Amino acid sequence: MIDAWRERLSIVGWFFDHLDDVLSDMSVFHRIDDLDQAAAAVFLPRMVRLPIYDGAVRHAMQRALDQPAPAAVEAPAREEPAPVRAHTTDELKALNQSREYGPLGVNQAGVFDFG
């Protein structure tokens, strides 16, 4: 579902990247000169049909298709994190004696005291 939305937004986004071509073709083929006055329900369906006509949008799309695709950038290799292991009872007892995890003030139990 998200991929379908992403694809639709990419398509619509292309048109907005080429808005000057869209404005020109909307004027010529649909007689819409002021896009601010066009309702979205009218504008969007007509905008996505512009590649059918032999206009600026179609030519811009053709130029984009004729250009070679950019080379794929290889993602850097990720290092695997060290495996997580549980602390032993002796390690927890040692932590309970430390300043950070040991008893504080009136609290006589350390963070890891389970007794």
NURO-58521 format. One record per residue: residue in three letters; chain; z, y, x negated of N, C-alpha, C in turn. Coordinates in nm, 2 decimals. Each point is the difference from the previous one (the first is absolute). Example, Ala and Ser with C-alpha at 12.3 -4.5 7.8 and 13.67 -1.06 7.14 Angstrom:
% residues 2
ALA; A; 0.78; -0.57; -1.32; 0.00; 0.12; 0.09; 0.00; 0.12; -0.09
SER; A; -0.07; 0.11; 0.04; 0.00; 0.11; -0.09; 0.08; 0.11; 0.08
This chain:
% residues 115
MET; A; 0.00; -0.12; -0.08; 0.00; 0.12; 0.08; 0.00; 0.13; -0.09
ILE; A; 0.09; 0.00; -0.10; 0.00; 0.11; -0.09; -0.13; 0.02; -0.07
ASP; A; -0.06; -0.12; -0.05; -0.12; 0.01; -0.07; -0.11; 0.06; 0.09
ALA; A; 0.00; -0.03; 0.13; -0.10; 0.05; 0.09; 0.01; 0.15; 0.01
TRP; A; 0.13; 0.05; 0.01; 0.02; 0.14; 0.01; -0.04; 0.07; -0.13
ARG; A; 0.04; -0.06; -0.11; -0.04; 0.06; -0.13; -0.15; 0.01; -0.01
GLU; A; -0.07; -0.10; 0.04; -0.15; 0.01; 0.00; -0.05; 0.11; 0.09
ARG; A; 0.05; 0.01; 0.12; -0.05; 0.11; 0.09; 0.03; 0.13; -0.06
LEU; A; 0.12; 0.02; -0.06; 0.04; 0.13; -0.06; -0.09; 0.03; -0.12
SER; A; -0.04; -0.10; -0.07; -0.09; 0.02; -0.12; -0.13; 0.05; 0.05
ILE; A; -0.05; -0.06; 0.11; -0.13; 0.04; 0.05; 0.00; 0.14; 0.05
VAL; A; 0.10; 0.03; 0.08; 0.02; 0.14; 0.06; 0.02; 0.10; -0.12
GLY; A; 0.08; -0.04; -0.10; 0.03; 0.08; -0.11; -0.13; 0.04; -0.08
TRP; A; -0.09; -0.09; -0.01; -0.13; 0.02; -0.07; -0.07; 0.12; 0.07
PHE; A; 0.00; 0.00; 0.14; -0.07; 0.11; 0.07; 0.07; 0.14; -0.03
PHE; A; 0.13; 0.00; -0.01; 0.07; 0.12; -0.03; -0.02; 0.05; -0.14
ASP; A; -0.02; -0.10; -0.09; -0.04; 0.04; -0.14; -0.14; 0.07; 0.00
HIS; A; -0.08; -0.03; 0.10; -0.14; 0.05; 0.00; -0.01; 0.09; 0.12
LEU; A; 0.10; 0.09; 0.03; 0.01; 0.08; 0.12; -0.12; 0.09; 0.01
ASP; A; -0.05; 0.06; -0.11; -0.12; 0.09; 0.02; -0.12; -0.07; 0.05
ASP; A; -0.02; -0.13; -0.04; -0.11; -0.08; 0.05; 0.02; -0.03; 0.15
VAL; A; 0.13; -0.03; 0.03; 0.03; -0.03; 0.14; -0.02; 0.12; 0.09
LEU; A; 0.05; 0.12; -0.04; -0.02; 0.12; 0.07; -0.15; 0.03; 0.03
SER; A; -0.08; -0.02; -0.11; -0.14; 0.02; 0.02; -0.07; -0.09; 0.10
ASP; A; 0.03; -0.13; -0.01; -0.06; -0.10; 0.09; 0.06; 0.02; 0.14
MET; A; 0.12; 0.03; 0.02; 0.06; 0.02; 0.13; -0.07; 0.11; 0.07
SER; A; -0.04; 0.10; -0.08; -0.07; 0.12; 0.06; -0.14; -0.04; 0.04
VAL; A; -0.07; -0.07; -0.09; -0.14; -0.04; 0.02; -0.01; -0.11; 0.11
PHE; A; 0.07; -0.10; -0.01; -0.02; -0.12; 0.09; 0.08; 0.01; 0.13
HIS; A; 0.11; 0.06; 0.00; 0.09; 0.00; 0.12; 0.02; 0.14; 0.06
ARG; A; -0.05; 0.10; -0.07; 0.01; 0.14; 0.05; 0.15; 0.05; 0.01
ILE; A; 0.08; -0.05; -0.10; 0.14; 0.04; -0.01; 0.01; 0.09; -0.12
ASP; A; 0.01; 0.13; 0.02; 0.00; 0.09; -0.11; 0.14; 0.04; -0.04
ASP; A; 0.10; -0.01; 0.09; 0.13; 0.03; -0.03; 0.09; -0.12; 0.02
LEU; A; 0.03; -0.07; -0.11; 0.08; -0.12; 0.01; 0.14; 0.02; 0.05
ASP; A; 0.05; 0.12; -0.02; 0.14; 0.03; 0.06; 0.00; 0.00; 0.15
GLN; A; -0.11; 0.02; 0.06; -0.01; 0.00; 0.14; -0.03; -0.14; 0.06
ALA; A; -0.04; -0.09; -0.08; -0.04; -0.13; 0.05; 0.13; -0.09; 0.01
ALA; A; 0.01; -0.07; 0.11; 0.11; -0.09; 0.02; -0.01; -0.12; -0.09
ALA; A; 0.11; -0.05; -0.05; -0.01; -0.12; -0.09; -0.07; -0.11; 0.06
ALA; A; 0.02; -0.02; 0.13; -0.06; -0.11; 0.07; -0.16; 0.01; 0.01
VAL; A; -0.05; 0.12; -0.02; -0.14; 0.02; -0.01; -0.04; 0.00; -0.15
PHE; A; 0.07; 0.07; -0.08; -0.04; 0.02; -0.14; 0.00; -0.13; -0.08
LEU; A; 0.11; -0.08; 0.00; 0.00; -0.12; -0.08; -0.10; -0.10; 0.03
PRO; A; -0.02; -0.04; 0.12; -0.11; -0.10; 0.03; -0.14; 0.05; -0.04
ARG; A; -0.02; 0.12; 0.01; -0.14; 0.06; -0.04; 0.00; 0.00; -0.15
MET; A; 0.11; 0.04; -0.06; 0.00; 0.01; -0.15; -0.04; -0.13; -0.07
VAL; A; 0.06; -0.11; 0.05; -0.02; -0.13; -0.06; -0.14; -0.06; 0.03
ARG; A; -0.07; 0.06; 0.09; -0.14; -0.03; 0.03; -0.10; 0.07; -0.09
LEU; A; 0.04; 0.10; -0.07; -0.09; 0.09; -0.08; -0.08; -0.08; -0.10
PRO; A; 0.05; -0.11; -0.06; -0.09; -0.07; -0.10; -0.12; -0.06; 0.07
ILE; A; -0.01; -0.02; 0.13; -0.11; -0.05; 0.06; -0.12; 0.10; -0.01
TYR; A; 0.03; 0.13; 0.01; -0.10; 0.10; 0.00; -0.05; 0.03; -0.15
ASP; A; -0.12; 0.05; -0.01; -0.05; 0.03; -0.13; 0.05; 0.14; -0.04
GLY; A; 0.13; 0.01; -0.03; 0.05; 0.14; -0.03; 0.08; -0.01; -0.13
ALA; A; 0.08; 0.11; -0.02; 0.07; 0.02; -0.12; 0.10; -0.11; -0.03
VAL; A; 0.07; -0.05; 0.11; 0.10; -0.11; -0.01; -0.06; -0.13; -0.05
ARG; A; -0.11; -0.03; 0.06; -0.07; -0.12; -0.04; -0.05; 0.00; -0.15
HIS; A; -0.05; 0.12; -0.04; -0.04; 0.01; -0.14; 0.12; 0.00; -0.09
ALA; A; 0.11; 0.05; 0.04; 0.12; 0.00; -0.09; 0.05; -0.14; -0.01
MET; A; 0.00; -0.08; 0.11; 0.04; -0.14; -0.01; -0.09; -0.08; -0.08
GLN; A; -0.13; 0.03; 0.01; -0.10; -0.08; -0.09; 0.02; 0.03; -0.14
ARG; A; 0.03; 0.13; -0.04; 0.03; 0.03; -0.14; 0.12; -0.07; -0.05
ALA; A; 0.10; -0.01; 0.09; 0.13; -0.06; -0.04; -0.02; -0.15; -0.02
LEU; A; -0.09; -0.06; 0.08; -0.03; -0.15; -0.01; -0.08; -0.02; -0.13
ASP; A; -0.09; 0.09; -0.03; -0.09; -0.02; -0.12; 0.08; 0.02; -0.13
GLN; A; 0.11; 0.07; 0.00; 0.08; 0.01; -0.13; 0.07; -0.13; -0.03
PRO; A; 0.00; -0.03; -0.13; 0.07; -0.12; -0.04; 0.15; 0.01; 0.03
ALA; A; 0.05; -0.11; 0.04; 0.15; -0.01; 0.03; 0.08; 0.03; -0.13
PRO; A; 0.11; 0.07; 0.00; 0.08; 0.02; -0.12; 0.05; -0.13; -0.05
ALA; A; 0.01; -0.01; -0.13; 0.06; -0.12; -0.06; 0.14; -0.02; 0.04
ALA; A; 0.03; -0.13; 0.03; 0.14; -0.03; 0.05; 0.09; 0.02; -0.12
VAL; A; 0.11; 0.06; 0.03; 0.11; 0.02; -0.10; 0.10; -0.11; 0.01
GLU; A; 0.01; -0.07; -0.12; 0.09; -0.11; 0.00; 0.15; 0.05; 0.00
ALA; A; 0.08; -0.06; 0.09; 0.14; 0.03; 0.01; 0.07; -0.05; -0.12
PRO; A; 0.10; 0.08; -0.06; 0.07; -0.04; -0.11; 0.08; -0.13; 0.03
ALA; A; 0.01; -0.09; -0.09; 0.08; -0.12; 0.02; 0.15; 0.03; 0.02
ARG; A; 0.06; -0.06; 0.10; 0.14; 0.02; 0.03; 0.08; -0.10; -0.07
GLU; A; 0.11; 0.04; -0.06; 0.09; -0.09; -0.06; 0.09; -0.06; 0.11
GLU; A; 0.02; -0.13; -0.01; 0.09; -0.07; 0.10; 0.14; 0.04; -0.03
PRO; A; 0.08; 0.04; 0.10; 0.14; 0.04; -0.03; 0.08; -0.13; -0.04
ALA; A; 0.10; 0.03; -0.07; 0.09; -0.11; -0.04; 0.06; -0.07; 0.13
PRO; A; 0.01; -0.13; 0.00; 0.06; -0.06; 0.12; 0.15; 0.05; 0.02
VAL; A; 0.03; 0.01; 0.13; 0.13; 0.04; 0.03; 0.09; -0.12; 0.01
ARG; A; 0.12; 0.01; -0.05; 0.10; -0.11; 0.01; 0.13; 0.05; 0.05
ALA; A; 0.08; -0.08; 0.06; 0.13; 0.04; 0.05; 0.10; 0.00; -0.12
HIS; A; 0.09; 0.09; 0.01; 0.11; 0.01; -0.10; 0.09; -0.12; 0.01
THR; A; 0.05; -0.05; -0.11; 0.10; -0.11; 0.01; 0.14; 0.06; 0.04
THR; A; 0.09; -0.09; 0.03; 0.13; 0.04; 0.04; 0.07; 0.08; -0.11
ASP; A; -0.02; -0.05; -0.13; 0.07; 0.06; -0.11; -0.06; 0.14; -0.02
GLU; A; -0.13; 0.02; 0.02; -0.06; 0.13; -0.02; 0.05; 0.10; 0.11
LEU; A; 0.02; -0.05; 0.12; 0.06; 0.09; 0.11; 0.14; 0.03; -0.03
LYS; A; 0.08; -0.09; -0.05; 0.14; 0.03; -0.04; 0.00; 0.10; -0.11
ALA; A; -0.09; 0.00; -0.10; 0.00; 0.10; -0.11; -0.04; 0.13; 0.06
LEU; A; -0.09; 0.01; 0.10; -0.04; 0.12; 0.06; 0.12; 0.07; 0.07
ASN; A; 0.08; -0.09; 0.07; 0.12; 0.05; 0.07; 0.10; 0.07; -0.09
GLN; A; -0.01; -0.02; -0.13; 0.09; 0.06; -0.10; -0.06; 0.12; -0.06
SER; A; -0.13; 0.03; 0.04; -0.06; 0.12; -0.06; 0.03; 0.13; 0.07
ARG; A; -0.02; 0.11; -0.06; 0.03; 0.13; 0.06; -0.09; 0.02; 0.12
GLU; A; -0.12; -0.04; 0.00; -0.09; 0.03; 0.11; 0.03; -0.08; 0.12
TYR; A; 0.04; -0.13; -0.02; 0.01; -0.09; 0.12; 0.14; -0.05; 0.02
GLY; A; 0.09; 0.04; -0.09; 0.14; -0.05; 0.02; 0.08; 0.08; 0.10
PRO; A; 0.13; -0.02; 0.01; 0.09; 0.06; 0.09; 0.00; 0.16; -0.02
LEU; A; 0.00; 0.07; 0.11; 0.01; 0.15; 0.00; 0.12; 0.05; 0.07
GLY; A; 0.08; 0.07; -0.06; 0.12; 0.07; 0.07; 0.08; -0.10; 0.08
VAL; A; 0.01; 0.02; 0.13; 0.09; -0.08; 0.08; -0.07; -0.14; 0.03
ASN; A; -0.13; 0.00; -0.02; -0.07; -0.13; 0.02; 0.02; -0.09; -0.12
GLN; A; 0.07; -0.11; 0.02; 0.03; -0.08; -0.11; -0.10; -0.12; -0.02
ALA; A; -0.10; 0.00; 0.08; -0.10; -0.10; -0.01; -0.13; 0.06; -0.06
GLY; A; -0.06; -0.08; -0.08; -0.13; 0.04; -0.05; -0.11; -0.03; 0.10
VAL; A; -0.12; 0.06; -0.03; -0.11; -0.02; 0.10; -0.03; -0.14; 0.02
PHE; A; 0.01; -0.08; -0.11; -0.04; -0.14; 0.01; 0.12; -0.10; 0.02
ASP; A; 0.11; 0.05; 0.04; 0.12; -0.09; 0.03; -0.03; -0.06; 0.14
PHE; A; 0.01; -0.13; 0.00; -0.02; -0.08; 0.12; 0.12; -0.07; 0.05
GLY; A; 0.11; 0.02; -0.07; 0.12; -0.08; 0.03; 0.09; 0.06; 0.10
